[in-house]
Amino acid sequence: MNILLIGSGGREHAMACRIAGSNRCSTLFVAPGNAGTAHVDGCRNVNVDPMDFEALRQVVLENDVKMVVVGPEAPLVGGVADYFAASADLRDVMVIGPGREGAQLEGSKDFAKRFMQRHNIPTAAYRSFTADQAQEAAVFLSTLKAPYVLKADGLAAGKGVLIIDSLEEAQRELRAMLQGKFGQASAKVVVEQYLEGVELSVFVLTDGKHYKILPTAKDYKRIGEGDTGLNTGGMGSVSPVHFADKRFMQKVEERIVAPTVRGLSRDGIGYKGFIFAGLMAVTDKATGEMDPYVIEYNVRMGDPETESVFPRITSDVVELFEHTWRGTLHQVDLTVDQRAAACVMMVAGGYPEHYVKGKQITGVEDVKESMVFHAGTSRGTDGSLLTAGGRVLCVTSLSESVPAALLKSYQELAKISWEDCYFRRDIGQDLLKMMI
């Protein structure tokens, strides 16, 4: 069958490699794709804005597309699945991604918090505030202990979460957010208790009733080594996370995954797609065991976690998606490569603030031992590979352990260069120290 994948980043390149490799896929169209997806066997980029639902409709109808896989969050929150379901000529297309209501798990932090409270899913204590409650919000903030966590309620391109040590600075930032620092996304702000622990990402594919838990991963958001500096879309990831052992994952399934899927069903929210639970593993001082708490939900695969997780999935992902659509996910097995994966993101100098596009990239063709996923790339008129975004390339390696996979990724990315290229040299080092 013909399939349409929506998105243009490293996540979509990694997904495209697995989807196009399925014998169930005839042609994979990627909207809009990038220079990497353009060179995946069986792929064709189509120059369509992911938020232009009518243009997506034309691609589907003109190319007899039977399945649509949605990569990024914005089309999901914007209701692309509802648009297809409401169209007589599109409603039979298999859309892998939740409708607008389910997508509010990511589209609204306040919605997600209320959902977790309602279904007894462990998360940090919180309160939500709007601009007319600014004084009340400042008072509540003063009752908490540092560091202070402020979250824009809506989508803010991964930059709407602030963790601040100073009460005075936190109160200033809270006022700025309520006054429009992140636009409409921070018209409401969630102020929550800080949880001390280790972050990890757990991904679930669900048909609304049954689910498969995908490999765990840990990503690194800050631009600077030692997790310093501004937040980014992600500077690298590793999979699996060593402390997420059988005991810990049993807690995750019993306390978070199963109640989340069950809660969506009880709330009458149909859901066919990915659920990404961003977790904090907090050590219980009494037992010494790690317990999982939900920091946030996303309603799609993460980036750059996908670049570590998808290479480890050995099942036919198109078959998994077909069963997701049909509500029969329990009838198919999920198989996973037992090797570890590690990816390191290469970004433009100046990212996540001002950076220059159009720098010529060299050396990608010299990488033989790792996978190179394109995030922000384009082709020049002469066919040269150029930077076209802040996050440019992601180098992923598989090996017998996380340290070995990281070593291979760093060795291979050394072959790639462009003016002002930057990458973090400490991806995964915090986990390695925990293993000693």
N, C-alpha and C positions, 0 to 999 in steps of 0.2 A: 504493500500500500504506500501511497504518498503521504508524507508527514510534514507538518510545519512546526518549526521551533522558533519561538519568539525571543529575541534578545540579541545582544551584540558583544558580550564580554567573555572573559576567560571561562566563566561558568558554562556559557552556551557552547564554547569551543569544546570543552571537556565532555559535555552532554552529547554534542553532535558526533563525536568520535564513537561513542557507544551506540547511539541510535542508528547512525548510518551503517554501522557494522552488523546490524541485525539482518538476518535473511528475510525478516518480515517487512523490511523497509525497501521500497523501490527507489524513490528519490526523496531526499530530505531538503526542504526549503528552509532557509534561515532568514528571518526578518528582524533587523537588516543584516546581521552577521558582521564579520570582519575579515581581515586578510587571511586569518587562520582557517576559519570555516570555509572560505572560498576554495581551499586546497584539500579539504577532506573528500575522499572518494565518495561519490554518490550525493554530494551536497551542492546546492545552488543558492547563492545569496540573492535575496530580493530586496530592493531598496524601498522598504516600507517602514514607516514610523510605527513602533509597537502600540502607540496610543491612538492610531488611526484605524478604528475598528472596521469602517467601511472598506478601507483599502485591504485589510486582512481578509475580509469577506471575499473580495474579488480574487485574491490569491488562492483561497481555498476552492472557490467555485471553478475558476479557470484551470486549475491543476488537479482537480478531482482529489483533493486532500481529504483523508479519512480521519486523521488524528492531529490535534494541535497540542503541543507541549509548551507551557508558558514558563519562561525563565525568570524574569524580573518581577518585582512586587507591584509596580505602578499599574500595569494593565489589569492585574487581579483586583487590586483595590478599586480601580476604575470600572470594574464590572465586565471584563471581556467574556467571561464564562456565561454571564447572564445574557449578554448580547447574542451569543451563539444560541443559547437555549430558547430565546424568544423569537428566533428567525426560523420560519418554516423550512427554508432550504438549508439550514445549518444545524438544526437541533439534533441530528443524528451523528454529527461529527464528534468524535471522542475528544473532549477537552480535558487535559490533565492540569488541574488547577481549580481551586475553590471559587465559588461565586462571591459576589460583593459582600454578603453578610458574613461568610466564613472568613473572608480576607480581612475583616475588621480585627481579627486576632493580631495582625501586624499593623493595620491601618490606624488603630487607636490603642494607645497604651492603656487608657482608662477602661476601654471595653475589655481588653485582655485581663486586666487586674480584677474587674468585676466578675468575669468568667471564672477566673481561678478561685476567687472567694466563694462563688456559688457552688463550685464543684470540689471544694476542699483540696485544691492543688497547692502544695507548699510554695510560697513566694514571700518576698519581703513585705513588711507592713508599709502602708502608703496612704496618701491623701491626694486628691486632684483639685486643682484650682484654676479659675479663669481670671481675667483682668480685673473684674469688679471685686475679686476676693484677694487682691494683692496684699493688703495689710494682714488679713487672716493667714495667708500663706507665709508671710515673713515671721509671724508669731509661731506658727507650727514648725517652721524651719529651726527656730531657736530652741525648740524642745528636743531636737535630735542631737546626736553626737557626731563629730566629724569622722570621716569625710562625709560630705553632703551629696546626695544623688538627685539630679534634676533631669527630667526626661520630657522632651516635647511630645505631646500626645500623638501627633500625626507623623507622616513620613517626612524625614528630613535628610534623605540621602546618606544615612549612616552617621550624621554629624549632630544629631539632636539630643545626645546624652552627655551630660557634664558631670564629672566627679571632682569635687572641690574640697580642699582641706580647710579653708578659711571661711568662717561664718559670714563675715562682712562681704567677702567676694561672692559667696553663694547667694546672699540676699541681693547684691547688685545684678548678678546674672539672672536670678529669678525674675526681677523686675524687667530686665532687658528682654527675656524670653516672652513674658506676658505682653510686652509692648511691641512684639513682632520680630524679634531677632531671627527667628526661623520662619517668618511669614505666618501663614495660616496654621502651619504645623504646630506652633507653640501658642495658639490661641487658648489652649488648655495645657497645663503643665502638671505632670505627676512628680510629686516629691516623695521619695521613699527611703526607707532604712537601708543603710549600707551593709552588705553581706561580705564578710571576710572569708575568702576561700580561693579555690582554683576554678577558673572557667573551663567549660568544654561545651561542645555542640553535639546534640543528638538529633538525628534525622529520622523521620518516619514517613513511609508511604502508606496511605490509607484509602480504602474505598468507602469510608464513612462508617464501617462496621468492623472490618478486619484491618490488620495493619502488619507491616514489616518494618522492623527496626534496622536501619542501615548502619554501616560502620561509624564509630565515634570519631570525632576530630577536635582539634583545638586550633583556633586561628589567632592571629596577632594583629591588632588594630592600630596601635600607635606607630607613628612614623619613625620614632627614634629607638635606638637599641636600649635595652633595659626597660622597655615599655614606657618610654618618655615621649613628650611632644604631643602634637595634635592627633586626633583620630583620623583614620583613613578608611577606605573601603576594604582594607585588609592587605597585610604585607607578607603573608605566608600562612601555611597550615601544616599540621602533621596528623596522621591517622595510622593506627589507633592511639587512644590515650591510655597509657599503661595502668593508671589507677582505676579505670572504669572496668573492673573485673566482674566476674559473674555475680558476686554479692551486691556490688554497687548497681549494676545494670538491672538486677532484680528489683531493687528499690525504685529505679527510674521507671521501669515498666509498671510496677504496682501503684506507685504514688503519682506518676505524671502521665505516662503514655496512655495507659488504659483509661484513666479518668478523663483525659482530654478527649479522646475519641468518643467515649461514652457520653461525655458532657455535650459535645456537639450534637449527637443524635438526640439526646433528651431535650435540647433546646430547639429541636426542629431545624437544624442547620445541616443541609446536605453538603458533603465534603468529599471530593475526589482529587487527591493530590498530595503534595508534600506538607508536612508540618516540621518546622525546625524549632526545637526547644533549646534556647540558649540557657545553659544551666550554670549554677555556682555550686561546687562541691564544698560543703562547709563541714569542718571537723567538729563532731560532738565531743565536748570536753569531758563528759562523763564516761563515754564508751570508747572514745578514740576513733570511732568509725566516721567515714565521710557520708553525709546525707545530701541528697540533691534538692536544690531550690530553683524554681524557674525565674530567670532574670527577664526574659522576654520570649515571645513567640515570633517567628517569621512564617510565612505561608508559602515558601518556596525553598529551594536549595540555597545554601549560603555560598558566598564567593569571598575568599578563595578556598573554602572547605571542599566545594565540589571538585576542585582540581586535585584533591587528595582522596576523596571518597569514591568518585565515579571510576577512576582507574582500578580500584580494588573490587568493583562489582563484576563478577563473572557471569551472572545470570543474563539472559536476553532481556534487556530493559524494555524493549517494545512489548514483549510478552507480559512483563510486569504491568506495564501501562494499560494493556488491553484488559487484563483481569481487574485492574483498578476501576476502569470505566464500567465493567460489567457487574461489579460487586462481588467478585469471586477471588479476591486476592489470596484467600486461605487455600486455594487449590493449586498454587504454584510455589515453588521453593525459591528462596533467595540464597544464592551462593556467593561467597566472598573469597578473594585471594588472601591468603594468610600472611603474605608479605606486608611490610609497613610501607607507607607512602609519605613523602615530604615534598612540599612545594615552596618555592621562594619567589616572591613577586619582585620584578624589576620595574622601577617607576621613573618618571621624568623628574629631573632636578627641579626643586621648588615645590613639588607636590607635597601636601594637598592644597597649598595655596597657589600662587601664580607659577605657571610653567609654560614652556614653549613647545608647540607641536611642530611636526614636520622634520624632525631630526632623522637622518638616515641610520638604519640599524644594520649592522653587519654581524656575521658569524652564526646565525641561526642554523644554516645548513651544515655547520660543523658539529652540531650536537647530535651524537649518535646513541648515547647510553641513557638518555632521559627524554621525556615528552616536553614539548614547548607549546603551551597554550597561549594564544593571542588574546589580549584584553583590549588594548587601545592601539590598533595598528591600521594602516591603510597602505595602498600601493600608489607610488608616484606614476606619472605618465610614462616614465622609462622602465616601469616594472620594479623599481627599487622599493624596499620595505621601509616605511616611515612610521614614526611615532604619531599617534592621533588621539592621545588621551593621557591622563595622569598615571594610571596603572597601565603598563604597556605589555609586558610579557610575564608569563609564569612558567618556571621550570620545575617539573615534577619528576621524581624518581621513585622506583620501587626497589626494595631490598629486604634483606632478612630481618632488619631492625630499623627503628627510627634513626639512631645515630648513623648507620650505614647509608640510609636513604638520604639523609641530610648531606653527608659528605659527598655523595654522588651528585646531588643537585648543585652544590656549590662548585664542584669541579667542572661541571658541564656549563653552568651559566658564565663561568670565566671566559668562555669562548665567544660570548655575545657582548657587543658594545655599541654605544652611541654617545654623543656628546652630552655630558651632565647626567649620565645614567646613575641611579642610586638603588641600593637594596640593603636590607638589614642582614647583618652577619650573625645574629643571635637567635634565629628562629629555632624553637624547640629546646633551647638551652635550659629554660626553667624546668621543663619536664625531666631532662637528663639529670639535673642536680637532684631532683626528688628520687630518682632511681638509684642514686649512689648509696 
